[in-house]
Each structure stands twice: as structure tokens, then as C-alpha cells.
């Protein structure tokens, strides 16, 4: 199936303003994300943005960018506009939404999400990692996947929550916000209004579950660092400098 990776990026972040352009080892964070996404080998990689400075940074690094509207309520809406503009003949069958704040992303796990769509019943593929830090269990900023195990490395998602779940003994899984959509699933998703549980938990993927769309999650060993705060940015700089990835 033909795929395209789209990276939504905007400057208006509350906790870390301007973060797509934050310098990490001499290059903007969004460029690191584009490089790692391209290394997954999924085809065309495009940054979807509403900011000229982001577009310039991306294009100066040799990657493609497309300008989108400034008023999108979510990254999913932004990538859908980009997809329709970039592929009007609808040749792309799988759309990968890679968050622009994952500069330590392992390219191999991007493909893990896409591979879930080999099952024709799966509308959306995503990722999770086992929680090993006890402090994350009760942290509402850590989104958990509640799901039925399909294998040791795959869950069928039943719910996503900021609460500590599921109850009882056993593993809990940290959701990684990367999605592989069937094109028709993305179109359906952005065409629906926000759902009650989505609004309550502030998690847009619940809209898909409430509509009966199947989401599977590949369980991976590598938990990419999401950069949301100045402390996260400092940690990303440290990790990438230690790895010689500047």
C-alpha cells in the first residue's frame, strides 16, 4: 500500500513556545523529526505547518513542507488538509501522523505502527511502551492504553485514559502519539465532531473508539522523548549529543 508521512508543526505551544524551531545540536527540532521519519522508508515525508519560519527551516534542510490553515483544532485536521492538497488523485492509501516533538524517534517503530494495517479490520495503528517508572502510573500527563492483548507485542485498544488503568496486577502501557491511518479512516475521523469521552479526557483518539473504529497498538521497547517543556528540551539535547547525532 502507498504511504505518506505527514508531520504537523505549529509555533503556538503553551509550555514551550516556538518548539519546532528549538535548536538541538545545531539544527531545529522539526528537522531532526523529519530526518528520522524519512529513515523509516515509508515514502514521501512532508511537514504540514502554518508558519513561514518552520517552512523555511524545513526546506533549507532539504525536506518538503506545505502551508496549511492557521485555525485547525488538531494535528489530525492539519494533516488531512495537507493530504488533500498533496494527493488530490488519492493515490496514497496510508497516512502516518508523526508528532513534530519527537526528536529521538526510532525510525523502526514508525514502521511498526504501519505494519498493524496489514490486518484489514484495523482502521488506525499506533504505538505503546510498557510503563516502568512507578511515578508515571499516576501522572495524568502520561496517557495509558487499556487494551486486549493480541500477542506479546500487540494490543487491541479498548480505551485511552489519563487515569491509572487498568486496575489490578499486570503491565500498564504508555501511549506514544504516533498514528498510521487508512486514508478513509482519517477522512471519517476528521469529519466527526468531538465525542463526549474525547472532551472529558482531552484525548482525540477516543473519538475514533466511540465511533466503533478499531485501533491496534504495537508495543515497542523504545519510548521516544516527547519535548513539551524546557526540561524535556534539555534532556533531548543531552541524549542526542551523547549519541553523536548532532
Order of alpha helices (4+ residues) and beta strands (2+ residues): beta-beta-beta-alpha-beta-alpha-beta-alpha-beta-alpha-beta-alpha-beta-beta-beta-alpha-alpha-alpha-beta-alpha
